[in-house]
Amino acid sequence: MIYIENRKVKEKTLLNKYPNAKIVDVTSKAKTALVKLSPFYPHGEIPIPFSENQTAKSVEGIWQALKVFESADIDQKMFQNDTMKNIKRTVYKFGKPLGHRKGINGTELLNYIDARIQIYLPSYLWVLENKVSEILERLKEASQKEDIVLLDFETNCDVLNPKKPLSHAFLIKAYVENSYPKEADLYKELTESQNNLIVYEPPKEVKKKKTSKVKKTNDNNQTTLF
């Protein structure tokens, strides 16, 4: 079985909650090969949605590059950022977000949920299918024998919830369990819930506060598994 937890939760707490489980980090801070599952990882050659023959280094680079703000349009430099750093574009620097441009040369702006469905989900799915298939196969095999806890900075597993960033660990779990969110199903759910008029309201950004260092998870567990 695969579970999702916040990376900031103490390892002792997680082990009490999931006895004998393997606890693995799938964020950009991971110390194992599982770092390749991070949306920030620069796999390269990732097709940019609605942009013919254009590719980017990372999924996060695509997501951030196509953002349009009050004082800034898309930033194509983000497509080629392969450092896993300085990728995020924030309201503090660029002002109110207006939407995600539907393609590099697109004229349409997608609201937050539409962008999540039409840009983020297919971009990340492409990576799962084309860049990390071996890792996912090992994860699937391991999850059938023992509990696996995926650590992520976000734990929102509802694609249609605009109040919190989506957990990519959830997408990993969904893919492994053959339930990756499909565009048609998501829009059907939106329509049925009479929630198809969502405005562009990305999660509120919180200024970083200095916090004590989080105890690292047991890298040995991760290494032996993957």
N, C-alpha and C positions, 0 to 999 in steps of 0.2 A: 504494500500500500504506500502511496505517496502523499505526504502532507506538506503544507507550506507554513512557514513561520517567519517572523521578522528577524533579520540578522542581528538586531540589537538585544534580543533576548539572551539571557545568560545560558551557557551550555548546561549548567547544572539543572536549571529549570526545565530545559528541553529534555534532558535525559530522564528526569522524573516524570515528565508527561509522556514521553515515548521511550519506555525501557527497551534497551537493546537495539534501538534504531540507529541507522547510519545517518549522521548529520553532515550535510554537504552544502557548501557555499556555491551559489551559481551567479554571484554578482561580479562586478568588475574588480572586486577586491579579492577574489578567490585565488588561492595559492596552488591550485591544481589545474589540470586540463579543462575542468568545468568552467573556467573563466571564459572559454569559447562560447558558452551559452549566454553570456551577457550581451545585451543589445549594443553595448559600447565596443565590443570586440571588433577590430578591423579585419574582417574576413576578406573584404574587397569583392568587386564584381557583382555587388548586390543591385539588381535592377531597381531603378527609381520609378515608382508608380506614375503612370500617365506621362512618362518622359521617354520617348522612343530612343533606344540605343544609349541611354545614359545610365551610369552606374555610380555606386557610392561605396565607401569603405565599410561603413557600419549602419545598422538599423537606426541607432540613435542619431547618427549624422543626417540621415534622411528626414527623420521626424523633426529635428531642430532646424535644419536648413529650410524646410518648406513653411516654417512659421512666418506669418506676416503680422507686424505690429503697427501701432500708430506712427512710429517714427522710423520704421525699417521694413523693407520688403524681404524676400528670401535671401539667404546667404549661401551661395554656392560653394564657398570655401569649406563649409561644414561637411560637404559630401566627401571631401578628400582628407579629412582629419583622421589620421591613423594613430593618434597618441593616446586615445581613451581619456583625454583631458580637455578642458576648456571647450566642450561641445555645447553645453546648454546655453540657450538664449533666453533671458528672463525679462519679466515685466519691469524689474528694477532698473534695467538698463535701457529698454526700448519702449516702455509704456504699455498701454492697453493692447492685448492681443486681439487681432481682428479675425483670424482664422488660419487655416493651412491652405496654401495655394495648391490647386489640383494639377500638379505637374509643374515642371520648371517654367514652361512658357504658358501655363494655363491662365485663364482669365477668371475662373471661378474660385471662390474661397469656400472651403468646407468648414462647417462648424466642428466643434471639438469631438463629438461622438462620430460624426461622419468621417472625420479624418482618422480617428482611431480604427474604424472599420475598414476604410478604403486604402489607407496608407500604412499604418503601423502593423496591423494584423497580417496582410499579405507579404510585407517586407520581412517580418520575423519568420513567417512560415517558410519563405524561400530559403532562409538561412538554415532552419531546422531540416529541411528536405535535402539541401545541396551541400551544406558545409559541416554538419555535426551528426550525420546519420549513425556513425559508429558509436559515438558517445551515447546517443539516445537508445540504441539497441542494448548496450550494456546496462543502461539505467533501467530499461524495461525488464530485462532478465533479473536484475538485482531486486527490483520492487516486487517481483513475484515470489521471492524467497524470504524477504524481510522488509520491515518498514524503512522507508527513506524519508528524511525530512529535508526539504529544499529551503535554503535560507535566501531571503530576498529583502531588499530595503522596503518594498511595498508588498502588501498582502491582499489588495483588492482583487477579487476574482470575478467581478461583475463588469463585463465589457461596457454595459450601458450605464454604468454609474460614473457620472462626470465629476463627482466631488473629490475623487481620489485617483492618483495615477494607477494604471493597471499593472498588476504583478506579472512580470514575464515568467516567473516561476510557475504561475498558474497556467500559462500557455505551454510550458514544457510538460507539465503534468497532463494537460488536456491532450496534447499531441501523442504522448506515450500511451494514453488511454483511449486513443482514437475518437476523441471528442473535441478536436480543435474547433473553435467558433467559426461558423460559416456566415458569410455576408447575408445570404437570403434568410437564414433563420433569425439573425439578429434584427433585420429590418421588419420581419414579420412580428417579432416580439415587441419591437418599438411601436408598431401600428396598433397591435392588440392592447397595449398598455396606454394608448392615447398619449404617448410621450414623444411623438415624432417631430415636435417643434422645439427641440432642445436648442438653446442659443449657445454661442461659443463661450463657455465658462470653464476654462481649464482649472485644475486644482490650484488653490491659493498657495503661493510660494511663501515659505517661512524662512526668515533669516536664520542662518546657522548660528547656533549657540555653542559655546565651548562646553564640551562634555568630557567626562572621564573616559579613558580608553576602555573599549569593550573587550572583554576577554575573548581571545581567539578560539575558534572551534578546533577540535582535534584534527589536524591535517593528516594524521596517520590513518584515521578512518577513511578519509577521502582518497588517499593514495592507494590503499589496499583495494578499494572498491573500483576505482576508475584509473 
